[in-house]
Amino acid sequence: MARRVGARLAISVLVFCVCAELAGLMVYYVETGSVFYTHRRTYQELLPAPGNRRLVTEALHPYFGPTHTPGTAFDIPEALRVDSSAPSRLRTNNFGFVSSHDYPFVKARGSQFVIGMFGGSVGLWFCQVGAHRLLEGLMKHPFFQDREVVPLCFSHEGYKQPQQALVLAYFLSIGQPFDLVVNIDGFNDVALANLNQERGLDISMPSAQHLDPLVNLVNQSTLTPEKLESLATISRDRQQLADLGERIRANRIAAINVVLDRLYRRRVAGYVKELGRFSNLPSNPSDSSLIQVTPTVKTRDAARVFTEMADQWARSSLLMHEMLAARGWAYFHFLQPNQYYTTRRFSEDEAAVALTEASAYKGSVEKGYPALVEAQSRLLKASVRFFDATHVFDRQAEPVYMDNCCHYTLLGNQVLADFIAASILAAPGPWTAAAN
């Protein structure tokens, strides 16, 4: 009797294991299009923990503010790659920008046409994900068909005006040539400037969210108990993820992979969330800090603060235009789309990813974007080639936002690229004569 029960139990366990393995194989194939035994899923490198990031891959540039150290890895998730043959890992150049060219880039041939791309993290992702589509759009025009278009990325996470203007001025001063400059911004200029305002820093300063951890590195006294607790959580989560990653790589059973993969994704979400919480925690003030960040230079009431942010943004854009126009180079400014300032209808699935009432940026965008639109009509319309791109996604049914902040899917970057290419070609320029 005991043998029969044992045999039935063994058979049941065997059947369960076989069914679980078949289910695991099916799930893996649906998600990756490959067979588990012959293909292994790649995982995006973890966002660095604050301690490692500040010591190894981030630095404080004397002119630009927060920057990356040369050679820092920049991973492109599979979902954002145009094709599987595209490189998944890029590196920062000699100035810490994600580019295959060191700066200043010197033209090797007269047929080369240099496009500089400026902005924050949306601009940075566009450099890597949308620029290829932009070039495809431009190359359809006769003017560009005989030219080698060279895109150069000067965008960086967290950058807001006047950082783009300062970066441009610096590279012009060391001899970087441009034929055309594209500036994609707006979100950081209200969302991150407002965080500065709330923390008592002037809105013209680099983003406190990105600057504070660097200040903490120099001034350990600025680390609050909450920040220390958050750092401990981040360190623990990172170690657990590293251990879990090793288990996934060593595992050869599809059913177990499904479980470990789900656990890994959940842990990554928690890790990224804690990184964001750490970045948003205020620091203790330090009067003896080696890094002096200008406090608010004047009192701004709630009715004026976003207007002044928008005016600063517009004046900085006008400076970029004037510096480039003096050299005969074209400047195009695009106000980036954002999910918290749109008439677009979201599917239930995309809304779950892209929208949250808990967003630290939602209120700033809702108040700040109208101020940006008004400022450009008042300060930029007469001279700057400015384009409001806030409605370019309105007719897109497929997901165009990849998070609840501001970043776009591959489709979103491509739609924006098409809009930018069409806007450039429709404006007067050296390509106008070629069309006629």
N, C-alpha and C positions, 0 to 999 in steps of 0.2 A: 504493500500500500504506500509506504513511505517512498519507495523507489518511483512509483507511478506519479506521485505528487511532485517529487523532485524532477522527474523527466518533463512533466507538463510545465512546471515552473521554468525549467531551462529552455524549453521550446518557446514559451511565451516571451521570455526575456530575449531570446534570439530573434523572434519575429518582430518584437518591439524595436530592437536595435536596427534590424534591416529596414523596417518602415521609417524609423527616425532618420537613418542615413539617406534613404531615397528622398525623403522630404527635404533634408538638408541640401542634397545635391540639386533638387529642383529650385529651392529658394536661392541658392548661390547662382544658378544659371540664369534665373529671372533677373537678378540684381546686376550681374556682371556680363551675361552673355557667354560665359566660359564654363568649362568643367573644373570643379574644385581640385581634382587630383593633378591637373596639368597647368593650372593657373592660380596664382596667388594674388589676392586683392592688395593693392598698395594703400597705405594710410598716409594722410598728410602729416608732415612733421608737426609736432606739438608747438603751439605758440610758446615762446620762451617764458620761463618763470621770471619775475621781476629781478631777482638777484642776478641770475645768469644773463638775462637780457641786457641789463645796464652795464655789467662788467665786460661782456664779450661782444655783443652785436649792436649796441646802441651807444651813442656818444652825444656830446653837446658841441655843436659847431659854433664857432665864435660869431658867425654872421647869420646862419640859418635857424639856429635853435636845435631841437632834437634831430638827430640824423642817425643813419646806420654806419657801422664800420665797413670798410671795403671787404668784399668777399663774403658778406653775409648771405646765407641761403634764402631764396624766396621761392616757395613751392606753389605750383599751379594745380589746384584740384582737378581731378579727371573731368568733373562736370563743366569746367570752364575751358577745357581744351578744345580747339577747333577740330582736331583729329588726334588719333592715338599716337601718331608719329611726332607730334609737337613735344618739345622738351617739357618735362614736368618740374624741373628745378632750374632756377636762374640764380644769378649772383649779383650783388651790388658792385658798382664800379669804384674807381679811385676816389670819388666824392660821396659814396654811399647811396647813390641812386641806382635803381634796378635798370641796368642798361648793359648791352653787349659792347658798348663803346666807352672808353675812358674820355674824360672831358679835360680841356676843350677838344671837341672833335674838329679836325681840320679837313676841309674838302680835298679829296685827291683828284677830282675831275670837275670840270666846269659844268658837267651834266648833272651833278648831284644837287638835290633840292632838299634842304634841311628843314624839318618840322620839329619845333620844340613843343612839348606837351607839359603843361603846368596844372597844379591842383593839389588836392589832398589824397586820401586813400581811394576815392572813386576815380580820380585821375590816374593814380598809380595802377589800379586794376585795368583801367581803360588802355593804358600803355601796353599792357601785356595781353589783354583779351580782345580789345576793340580796335587797336591800331591797324591790325592786318586788314580788317574789313574796311576801315577808313581809306587805306591805301588802295584797296581794290576799287573803291568808289571813285577815287581821284584818277586812277589810271585809265578809266573809261573815257576821260577827256583827252583830246588831241595834245594839249599842252604838256600833260604829264607822261604821255606814252613814250617820249624820247628822253625822259629823265629818270634818274635813279633817286627815288624818294627815300630819305634817311630819317626815320623817326627817332627822336632823342627824348628820353623821359626825365623830367625835372620835378615830378610829383612825389609827394611823400605823405605818409599817414599823418593826419592831424594838422597839416599845413593850412593856414588861412591867411588872408591879407592882414598886414602887408608882407607876409613871408614870400609869396610868389613874386611880388615886385622886387623884394630884396635879392632873391635868388637870381632873377633876371638881370638886375643891375650888376651883381657880382660877375656873372658869366660874360656879360657884355664887356666888363672892364678888363677881363683877362683874354679877350679876343675870340669868344665863341660866336661864330656866324650863324645866322638864321635866315631863312627865306620866308618863313611863316611860323607864327606861334599860336597855339590853341590853349586857352585857359578854361578848364571845367571846374567850377566851384559854386559856392553859395551856401551849402549845408553847414560846413565847418564855421563859416563866417557868422552865422547866427547861433548855431547849437553850441559850439565850443567857446565862442566869445561870451555867451551868456553864462556858461560855467565859470569863466574867469570873473565875470561881474559878481556872481554869487559868492565867490571866494575872496573878493576884495582885490583882485588883480585887474590891471587896466585891460580893456578889451583889445587893445593893440598888441598886447604881449602874446607870445606863443601859447598854445593851449596848455592850461594848467594840468589837464588830464594826462598829457604827454610829458610835461616838464617836471611835475612833482616827483616822480620816481627818480629822476636824475638828481634833483636837489637832495632827495633822501639819501642817495648814495654818498654824496659829499658831506652831508650833515646828518649824522645818525640820530641826532636829537630830535629831528623832525618826524621820526617814526612814532606814531601814536600807538597805544595798546591795541586799537582796532586794526591798524595796519600790520602790526607784528602778528596778531592772531590770523589775519588773512594770509600773510606770508607763510605761516606754518601750515595752513590748510592747503595752499598752493603747492608747497613742497611735498606734502604727503600725497596729494592727488597725483602729482607728476610721477612720483616713485611708483605708485600703484599702477598707473598707466604704462610705465616702462615695463613693469613685471608682467602685466597683462599682455602687452605687445609681444614679449618673448614667448609667452604661452601660445599665443595665436600663431606665431611663426613656427613653433615646434610641433603644433598639432597637425595631424594628418587625417582627422575624421570630420567629415562635412557637417554632421549633426552637432558636434561639439563646437565647430566653427561658428554656426549660426548663433548659439548661445553666447559664446565669447565675444563675437562681433557686436551683438546688441548691448552687452555689458560695457564693451569698450566705448561705443558711441555715447551711452548714457554718462559714463565717467568723463568723456571728453567735454560733453555739454556742461557738466558741472564745473570742470576745470576752467573752461572759457568764461563761464559766468563769474567765477571767483576772480579771475584776472580782471574782468570788467569792474567788479566791486572794488578790488584793490585800487584800480586806477581812479575811481571816483571818490575814494575816501580822502578827506582833507588832511593835510599835514599840520603838525605843530609849527607855529611861526619860529623863525630863527633869525634874530637880529644880527648875529655874527656870521651869517651865511656867506660863503665865498661866491655864491651865485645870487646876484641881486636882481629880482624881478620887480619891475615898477608897479606899485600899487595903483589903485584907481586915481586918475589925475584930477577928476572933478566929480561932483555929485550928479548922478543921473537918475531921475525919477522913472517910474515904470512906463510912463507915457513917451519918454524920449529915448530910452536905452536902445531899443531896436532900430529907431531912426538913425541914431549915431553909429550903430554897428553897420548899417546899410550904407551910410555916407562914407565911412572909412573904406568899406569894400569897393564902392564906386570910385572914390578918389585914387585908390591903389590901382584899379584897373585902368584908369585914365593915364596914370604914370607909365604903366606898361606900354600902352598904346603910343604915348609920346616918345618914349625911348626907342621904340621900334620904328615908328614913322620917320624919326630923324635920320634913320639909316636906310630908309626905303623898303622896310620889311613889313609884312602884313601881320595884323593882330586880330584874332577872333575870340570873342568871349562868350561862353555858354553857361547859362544858369542851369545847374544840374537838376534832373527830376528827383522828387522825393515822395515817398508814400504818404507822408503826413500833409502834403499840399498837392492835392490832385482831385480830379473829378472821376477818376478811373474806378470801375467796378472790379472788385477782387473776388476770385473764386474762394470757396470756403477753405480749400487746402492752402492757397497762397496767403490768405489772410492770417491763417494760423502761424505762418512763418514770418510774414512781413509786418504785421500790425500788433501793437500791444499798448494798452492804456498805461502800462508801467514804464514806458520808454522815458528815459531821462532827457530825450531830445524833442519829443512830440510837441510840447507846448512852445518851445523856442522856434520850431519850424512854422507852426501855425501863426505865430505872431511875427516872426522875422521875415518869412518869404514875401508877404505883401509889402513890407518895407523895402526889400531888395528890388522888387518890381517897380515900386514908385521911385526909388533912388536912381535906377538906371534910366528911367524916362526923363528925370530931372537933370541928371549929371552926365549921362553917357550918350544919350540918343543923338546928339548933334555931331559926335565925332567917332565914337567907338563902334566897331562892327559887333553889336551885341545881339544874342539870340536867346530867347526864352524857350528852353527845352522842357519845361515842366509838364507839358501835355503830350510829349512824344509817345508815351506808353498808353495813352487813353484808349486806343482801339485794339490793343493787344490782349487776346484772351489767354494766351499761355503765360506762365509765371515769368516775371521780369525782375522781381526782387528776391534776393537770396538770404536776407536777414531782416531783423526789425529795426535796423539803423538806417541804411542808405545805399547798400551795395547791390549790384545787379547780377543777374544770371548771364550766361553766355548770350542768350537771345536779347536780353536787355542791353548789353554792351553793343551788340550788332545793330539793334534799332537806333541807338544813340549815334553810332558810327555813321549810319546811313544819313541821319539828319545833319550831322556835322559836315559830311562830304557834300551833300546837296546845298547846304548853306554857304559853304566856301565857293563852290562853283557858280552859284547864283549871284555872288557879289562881284563888283568890279575888281580886276586884278590883271596880272600879266597873262593869265589864261584867257581873258576876254578876247584879246586880239586873235589868239590861236583858234578860237571857235568861229571867228568870222573870216 
